[in-house]
Amino acid sequence: MRLFQSHPIGIDQGEEVLFSDFADGGEMWTGKGPRERRCRIGFSSAFRTPPVVQIGVALWDVDTSSALRAEVRAEEITCDGFDAVFRTWSDTLVARIRVSWLAIGEVAHPDDWVIM
């Protein structure tokens, strides 16, 4: 469990297309074996400390001739943003992926002191 101090809590959210490999024959659609796609997503405003980020698939367009193998994660979370990461492996073919995300964390307050 993550406990927040007495600072205000901010919530940011959004959606991002990580890739669309069908049209141009990209590796997610034509490749085999381990593959990864990473996209840096910035928050609309910085958090005071790195927030908790929840990420999920909002749209997937996949080939159904083999098993669907996929992992979606939020990595490298900072006060300013995070990396949305999609991974697949074996013979899974993915045409496109869009993710949705939600970040919750402490935000700065006008009364915060800055000690130098």
C-alpha positions as CSV (number, residue, x, y, z in Angstrom):
1,M,0.0,0.0,0.0
2,R,1.2,3.5,-0.7
3,L,0.4,6.2,1.8
4,F,0.3,9.8,0.9
5,Q,1.2,12.7,3.2
6,S,-1.0,15.7,3.6
7,H,-0.3,17.0,0.1
8,P,-3.0,17.4,-2.5
9,I,-3.5,14.4,-4.7
10,G,-3.6,14.7,-8.4
11,I,-5.0,12.4,-11.1
12,D,-3.9,12.4,-14.7
13,Q,-5.1,10.1,-17.4
14,G,-5.0,9.5,-21.2
15,E,-4.7,7.2,-24.1
16,E,-1.9,6.6,-26.5
17,V,-1.4,4.5,-29.7
18,L,1.8,2.6,-29.1
19,F,2.1,1.3,-32.6
20,S,0.2,0.5,-35.8
21,D,2.4,-2.0,-37.7
22,F,-0.2,-3.5,-40.0
23,A,-0.1,-0.8,-42.7
24,D,3.7,-0.7,-43.0
25,G,4.7,-4.3,-42.3
26,G,6.3,-3.5,-39.0
27,E,8.0,-6.1,-36.8
28,M,5.0,-6.5,-34.4
29,W,2.9,-7.6,-37.4
30,T,5.5,-9.6,-39.4
31,G,8.1,-10.7,-36.8
32,K,8.5,-13.7,-34.5
33,G,10.2,-14.2,-31.2
34,P,10.5,-11.6,-28.4
35,R,9.6,-8.1,-29.4
36,E,9.1,-4.9,-27.5
37,R,7.7,-1.4,-28.2
38,R,8.3,1.5,-25.8
39,C,6.6,4.9,-25.8
40,R,7.4,7.8,-23.4
41,I,4.3,9.4,-22.1
42,G,4.4,12.8,-20.3
43,F,2.0,13.9,-17.6
44,S,0.0,17.2,-18.2
45,S,1.7,18.6,-15.0
46,A,4.5,17.2,-12.9
47,F,3.7,15.3,-9.7
48,R,5.6,16.1,-6.5
49,T,6.8,12.4,-6.2
50,P,6.5,9.6,-8.8
51,P,2.9,8.6,-8.9
52,V,1.2,5.2,-9.1
53,V,0.4,4.4,-12.7
54,Q,-2.2,1.9,-13.9
55,I,-2.1,0.9,-17.5
56,G,-4.2,-1.3,-19.7
57,V,-5.0,-2.2,-23.3
58,A,-7.8,0.1,-24.7
59,L,-7.6,-1.4,-28.2
60,W,-5.9,-4.4,-29.7
61,D,-5.9,-5.6,-33.3
62,V,-4.4,-9.0,-33.5
63,D,-4.1,-12.0,-35.8
64,T,-6.1,-14.9,-34.4
65,S,-4.2,-17.8,-36.1
66,S,-2.0,-18.2,-33.0
67,A,-2.2,-17.6,-29.3
68,L,-2.3,-14.1,-28.0
69,R,0.8,-13.5,-25.9
70,A,1.2,-10.0,-24.5
71,E,2.4,-7.9,-21.6
72,V,1.7,-4.2,-21.0
73,R,3.5,-2.3,-18.3
74,A,4.3,1.1,-17.0
75,E,8.1,1.4,-16.4
76,E,10.6,4.2,-15.6
77,I,8.0,6.2,-13.7
78,T,9.1,9.7,-12.8
79,C,7.4,12.9,-11.6
80,D,7.1,14.0,-15.3
81,G,6.0,10.8,-17.1
82,F,6.6,7.1,-17.7
83,D,7.3,4.5,-20.4
84,A,4.4,2.5,-21.7
85,V,5.8,-0.8,-22.7
86,F,4.2,-3.6,-24.8
87,R,5.9,-6.9,-25.2
88,T,5.0,-10.0,-27.2
89,W,6.8,-13.2,-28.1
90,S,6.7,-16.5,-30.1
91,D,4.4,-16.3,-33.2
92,T,1.9,-13.8,-31.9
93,L,1.2,-11.1,-34.5
94,V,-0.1,-7.7,-33.4
95,A,-1.4,-5.1,-35.9
96,R,-1.9,-2.2,-33.4
97,I,-2.2,-1.4,-29.7
98,R,-3.7,1.5,-27.9
99,V,-3.3,1.8,-24.1
100,S,-5.2,3.8,-21.5
101,W,-3.5,4.9,-18.3
102,L,-4.3,6.6,-15.0
103,A,-1.7,8.2,-12.7
104,I,-2.4,9.1,-9.1
105,G,0.0,10.8,-6.8
106,E,1.0,13.8,-4.7
107,V,1.1,17.2,-6.4
108,A,2.8,20.4,-5.2
109,H,0.8,22.9,-3.1
110,P,1.3,26.6,-3.3
111,D,2.2,26.7,0.4
112,D,5.1,24.2,0.0
113,W,8.4,25.6,1.2
114,V,11.4,25.4,-1.0
115,I,14.5,25.3,1.1
116,M,17.8,26.0,-0.7
